Structure formats: structure tokens, C-alpha cells
Amino acid sequence: QVQLVESGGGLVQAGGSLRLSCAASKNIFSAYTMTWYRQAPGNERELVARIYSGGDTTYADSVKGRFTMSRDSTKNTVYLQMNSLKPEDTAVYYCNAERFALRINYWGQGTQVTVSS
């Protein structure tokens, strides 16, 4: 079992920055794909950024050039640096760890990000 704990959410003005953190209870990055998702009220959960076990990253078109996902294996933590925030980035952000081959999936509890205009 793996626990994921997100932190770093909050209220920020448009144009501002936040950094989200997701701490895993075990060192899993060599085997798991880590993903940030978000869900706004009335919307489906959507992929924001992903980092694969090999280190490659991918981003939703809506955040490319503004968000950067990274990881620190020594701290078992992944990060989402969010710059130039927009009101439409307002959502609950969730951290996910998935081992696709074994269909193992873990979720964090979510952290609220609110961007005011």
C-alpha cells in the first residue's frame, strides 16, 4: 500500500504562482508513473501533467509552458510548479501513482487551488 499526501494548494491572484507537492510513503518512482490531475466543479477529472518512471514528462495543452512537473527521489516527492496561473486553473488537484502493468493505482486526497481574477 502507498499513501500519497498533497500539499501546497491555496488562493492566489491571476498571474501568480504555486507549487504543489505530493509525498509518497515509499520510494516508488522507479516503477510508477506519477500524474497530477485536476477537477473543477461540474467538470470531469482531467490530466494536468505526468512523469514516467524513466523521467519523461507530458502536459495538457492548457498548461504547457506554465506548469512544470518534477520529482525528488531522495524525498519520495513529486512537485507541480504552476506559474502564470489563470482563473480557469481553479480546481482540486490530485496526485496519482499508477503501475500500469499491474493495474495498481493510488490517489491522494486532493488539494484546492483557487485563482482569483
C-alpha positions as CSV (number, residue, x, y, z in Angstrom):
1,Q,0.0,0.0,0.0
2,V,1.2,3.5,-0.8
3,Q,-0.1,6.7,0.7
4,L,0.1,10.0,-1.2
5,V,-0.2,13.3,0.6
6,E,-0.6,16.5,-1.4
7,S,0.1,20.0,-0.1
8,G,0.7,23.5,-1.4
9,G,-2.7,24.5,-2.6
10,G,-4.3,27.8,-1.7
11,L,-5.7,31.1,-3.0
12,V,-3.6,33.1,-5.5
13,Q,-4.3,36.0,-7.8
14,A,-4.2,35.5,-11.5
15,G,-0.7,35.7,-12.8
16,G,0.7,34.3,-9.6
17,S,2.5,31.0,-8.8
18,L,2.0,28.0,-6.6
19,R,4.0,24.8,-6.1
20,L,2.2,21.6,-5.2
21,S,3.9,18.7,-3.5
22,C,2.9,15.1,-3.4
23,A,4.8,13.0,-0.9
24,A,4.7,9.2,-1.3
25,S,5.1,6.9,1.7
26,K,7.5,4.7,-0.3
27,N,10.2,5.1,-2.9
28,I,8.1,4.1,-5.9
29,F,9.2,6.4,-8.7
30,S,11.3,3.8,-10.5
31,A,8.2,1.6,-11.0
32,Y,5.3,4.0,-11.0
33,T,4.0,6.7,-13.3
34,M,3.1,9.8,-11.3
35,T,0.4,12.1,-12.5
36,W,-1.3,15.3,-11.4
37,Y,-5.0,15.5,-12.2
38,R,-7.4,18.3,-11.5
39,Q,-11.2,18.5,-11.2
40,A,-13.2,21.7,-11.3
41,P,-16.8,21.8,-10.1
42,G,-19.1,20.3,-12.7
43,N,-16.2,19.1,-14.8
44,E,-14.6,15.7,-15.2
45,R,-11.2,15.0,-13.8
46,E,-8.5,15.8,-16.3
47,L,-4.8,15.0,-16.6
48,V,-2.6,18.0,-16.0
49,A,0.9,16.6,-16.0
50,R,2.6,13.2,-15.9
51,I,6.1,12.0,-15.2
52,Y,7.0,8.5,-16.2
53,S,9.3,6.2,-14.3
54,G,12.1,6.9,-16.8
55,G,11.7,10.6,-16.2
56,D,9.9,11.8,-19.3
57,T,7.1,14.3,-18.8
58,T,3.9,15.2,-20.6
59,Y,1.5,18.1,-20.1
60,A,-2.0,19.0,-21.0
61,D,-2.1,21.6,-23.8
62,S,-3.8,24.1,-21.4
63,V,-0.8,24.2,-19.1
64,K,2.2,23.7,-21.4
65,G,4.7,26.4,-20.9
66,R,3.2,27.4,-17.5
67,F,3.4,24.3,-15.4
68,T,6.4,22.1,-14.7
69,M,6.3,18.7,-13.0
70,S,9.4,17.3,-11.3
71,R,10.4,14.7,-8.8
72,D,12.9,14.2,-6.0
73,S,13.6,10.6,-5.4
74,T,15.5,11.3,-2.2
75,K,12.3,12.8,-0.7
76,N,9.8,10.5,-2.4
77,T,8.1,13.6,-3.6
78,V,6.8,15.0,-6.9
79,Y,6.1,18.6,-7.5
80,L,3.9,20.7,-9.8
81,Q,5.3,24.2,-10.2
82,M,2.4,26.4,-11.5
83,N,3.2,29.8,-13.0
84,S,1.1,32.4,-14.7
85,L,-2.0,31.0,-13.1
86,K,-5.4,31.7,-14.6
87,P,-8.8,31.6,-13.0
88,E,-9.6,28.5,-15.2
89,D,-6.8,26.7,-13.3
90,T,-9.1,26.7,-10.2
91,A,-9.7,23.1,-9.2
92,V,-8.9,20.4,-6.8
93,Y,-5.6,18.9,-7.7
94,Y,-5.0,15.2,-7.2
95,C,-1.8,13.2,-7.2
96,N,-1.9,9.7,-8.7
97,A,0.6,6.9,-8.7
98,E,0.0,4.1,-11.2
99,R,1.8,0.9,-12.2
100,F,0.1,0.2,-15.4
101,A,1.4,-3.3,-16.0
102,L,-0.1,-4.5,-12.7
103,R,-3.1,-2.1,-12.7
104,I,-2.2,-0.7,-9.4
105,N,-3.5,2.8,-8.7
106,Y,-3.2,5.1,-5.7
107,W,-4.7,8.6,-5.2
108,G,-4.0,11.4,-2.8
109,Q,-6.8,13.3,-1.0
110,G,-6.5,16.4,-3.2
111,T,-5.6,20.0,-2.6
112,Q,-7.6,23.0,-3.5
113,V,-6.2,25.6,-5.9
114,T,-8.2,28.8,-6.3
115,V,-7.1,31.5,-8.7
116,S,-8.9,34.9,-8.4
117,S,-9.2,37.3,-11.3
